[in-house]
């Protein structure tokens, strides 16, 4: 298999992912956000020759990386360009009703930040784009320049948890009246101008939350997670596993709450002594607390520092 060093992203918590995900070496597994194929490669290596891995990604560049990586293993790997929220349609299109495990890694890849040229980072002067799939209609320029002030405030508060949202939006509106805001450096400078040094967090760029909020909006990230989680349980065989890696509190809260709700399927009133509705749990959390990377991994891969892993197993009568 091709050496993973040649690919532009170091996968996070590989050992932990495999520990929670792989329970049937000859099963069918899905990497729903395959990126350049780091986790996918680890999954393929851990399976027997009878096992099969399905790699999904919405980014055409990621599909190219993964296709190159597994060009000599077409019999063991299927690669599909699609949004992970459409996982049911993807599986249906290739004639698969249920699988033994699904991985969803919600992290930004190193490629997107360092080499995509799509304006995901305020550290490089690039066009404001932020689309995971360049074929999508909405981009970051549209959000920054065309959304109403009130919508922008809501976006920064809801998706960036930005306490200075109104001040930042006032600065954005003031500048976009002069000319359209086109680049990452322009936006980062505008945001920085709205946050006085005394209100900034040490070691954190003042535009971090704004960029996160706009990226989430452009790619409909929280919506896609909700849709994906609604679809997952019926797609897993009995004992099948879901493993999710998230990187900020908005994602993790949504994932945790959904997994808890899967365990509580009983709809009887709380004061009923026994369950009479007969509704059984959809999934059971494998571990109640989220798993974080160890210090050794964070030392060699700083982008792992905010990761948290949650896993659940399909429960069926």
N, C-alpha and C positions, 0 to 999 in steps of 0.2 A: 504494500500500500504506500502511496505517496507520503513523504515525510511532511508532517504537519507544520514544521518550522517554516516552510515556504509559504504559508498562508498568513494573512494579515490580522489574526485575532487569536488570543490565548483563551480557551474556554475556561469557565469558572466552575470550581467545585466538582471536577470530573469524577473523582472517587465517590463522593457523596451521591451524585446523580446516579451513578451505576448501582450503588448499594441499594438505593430506594426504588429504582426503576426496573431493573432486570430481575425477574423472578422465574422466567421460562426461557432458557437459552435458544430454543427452536421456535420462539414466538415471533409475532409481528409488532414492531415498535415504530412510533412516529416521533420525529424531531420536528416540531411544528414551527420552529424559527431556526432553521439550520445554519444561516449565515454562511461562513466559509467552510463549515462542516466539521469543526472541532469536536463537538459533542457527538455528532453523527458518527464520526470515525471511531470514537471510543465505544459507542453502542455496537457498531458492526463488529469490532474486535472482540467484544464480550459475548457475542452470539455464536452459536454453532453455524455450520454451513447451511443448515436448513432454515435458519432465522432470516428475517427480512426487515429492512429498515426503509421507512418512507420519509424523505426529506422535503419539507415545505418551506418556502420563503417567498415573500412578496416582492423582494428586491431582485431585479434581473441580474445585477452584478453578483449577488450571493448565489443565485442559481448557476451562474457560469463557474464560480469557484467550486461549488459542490459537484457539479457535473464533471469538471476536470479531475477533481479528487477521486471520484469513483468511476472514472471512465472504463476501467478494466473490471468492474464488478456489477455490471448491469443486471445480472441475475439475482443479486442480493440487495440491490438498492434501487428504489424508485424516487425520482426527483421531480417535483411539481412546483411551478410558479403559481402561488396563490396566497391569499391572506389567511392566516391561521384561524380567523373567525369563520372561515368557510370549510373547516376541516371535514364536516359531514359530507359536503358536496365532493370534496377531493376523494375521500374514501369510496364514496358511491361510484365515482367516475372510473375507478380502477377495480371495481367489483369486490370491495372489501366491506363487510358489514360491521365487524368489530375487531379490535386489536388488543394486545396484551399490555401495552404501555404507551404513554404519551408524555413527552417532555415539552415544556414551554419555557424558553429562556427570554425574558423580557428586556434584557440589557442591550444597551447600545454597543455595537461591535466597534473594535478599534478601527476597522476600515471606514465605517461611517464618519467617525470623528476625525481621523487623520488623513484619509485619502479620497473620500467620495466627492469632495468639492461641492457639497450640497448645503453648506452653511449650518451644520449641527453644532459647531463650536464657535465661541466668541474669541478663541485664541488664534484663529486664522481669518483673514479678510476674504470672504467668499460671498457669492450671491445668496440672499435670504431665500432658502428653498425649504429644507427640512423634510422633504417627502421621502419616506422609505421606498415607496414605489413611484418613480418619476412619471408614471402614466396617470397618477391621480390628478384630479382637477385643482384642488385647493393647495396652495403653498404658503410659506411664511410671509412673503410679501403681501399677499392678499389679506392675511389676518392683520398684520401691522398697519397697513395703509387703508384698508377698506371697511374693517369692522367698526362699529360704533364705539364711542368711548365707554359707554356702560357695559357693552359686551366684553371689551378688553379688560375692564376692571374685574368683571366676573371671572374671566379666564385666568387672570393672574392670581386672584384670591383662591379660586377653586382648584386649579391645577398646579399652581406654583406655591400656594400658601404664603403669598407675598404680602407682608404687612404694609408695605409702602406702595401698594397697587395704584391708588389714586394719583399720587405724586408722579409715579412713572408714566401713567397714561396721559396725564396733563403734558408731560414733556414730549411724549410721542406725538400727541395731537398738534402741539405747537410746531414741532419740526416737520411733520408731514404736510402742514399747510404751506410750508415754504417749497418743499419738493418731496417727491416720493422717496421713502426710505428703502434702499436697495441692497445694502450689504450688512454682514454681521458686525463689522467694526462700527458702522453708523449706529446700529441699534444698541450695541454694547456701550458706546459713548453716551448715547441719550439716556440710557438707564442709569449709568454711573453718575451723570449730572444731576439726577433726581434723588440720589441717596447720599447724604452727607457722610463724610468719613467716620463721624462719631456713631453712625447707625449701621455701619458695615460689620460683618463678622470677619474676624481675623482669619486669613488664609482662604477665604471664599470670595470669588469674584462677585461683585454686586449684581451682575446680570444673570447669574446662574439660575435663579428661580424663574425669571422671565423667559429665558430660552427653553427651560423645561416645559413651562406652561404652553408656550406657542407650539412646541414640538408635539405635545400631547394632543393639542387641538387639531393640528394639521393632519395627524395620522389617526385620529379618533381612537386613541390608545385605550382609554378606560372603557369606552363602548365596546371595542373589539374584545377586550378581556371578558366583559359580562356575557357577550354573545357566545364566546368560546366556552366559558364555564357552564352555560346552560346546555350546551350540546354534548359535553364530554361524557357524563355518566352512561348514557345508552350506547356509546361507542366503545366502551370497555367491556371485555369479557369478565366473567366472575373471577375475582382475584387480580384483575388488571389494575395497573398503577398509573396515577397522574403525578408528575413531579413538576413544580413551578419554581423558577428562579425569578425573584423580583428585586428591584433596586431602589425603590423609594416608598414612603409610607402610604401614599395613595393606592399604589398597586397592592402592597402587602395587606392593607386593611380589607380591600375588596376580596382578595383571595382567601384570607382567613375567615371572614364572615361567611363566604359561600361554603367553604368546607365545613364550618360548624353547622350551617343550615342543612347540609346533606346528612349530617348525623341525626338531626332532629326532625324526622318526617312525621311523627305523631301529631295529629291535629286535634286530639281530645282536649277538653278544658283542663287547666292545671290541677283542679281539685278532684279530678277523676282518680280513684284509687288504682285502676288498671286501664290499660289501653284497650279501647274497643273499636278504633278506626281501622286497625290492621295495617296502617301504612308503615313500611319498613325503611330503614336508612338507605339512602342511595350509595353513599360512600362513607368510609371510616378513615379518619386521620391516622396515619402510621405513627406519627409522633406529634404530640399536642403542641409543642413549642417549635417555632421555626429554627432551622439549623443555619448557623453562620460559618463562614470560612475561618480556618485557624490562622494564627498569626504568621505562620510560615508562608502560607499562600498569599496573604496580603503583602508580605514583604517582597515577593517576587512578581506580584501582579496587583498593583494598586487599584485597578478597576474592580477588583473583587471585594473591596472593603465594605461596600454598602449592600452586598448581596445577602439575601435570605431565602432559604429553601424550605418549601412546604410540600408535603406528599400525602396522598390519600389513596385508598384501595377500594375498588368496586365491591359493594356488598350486594349479594343476590340470594334469594331464598333457595 
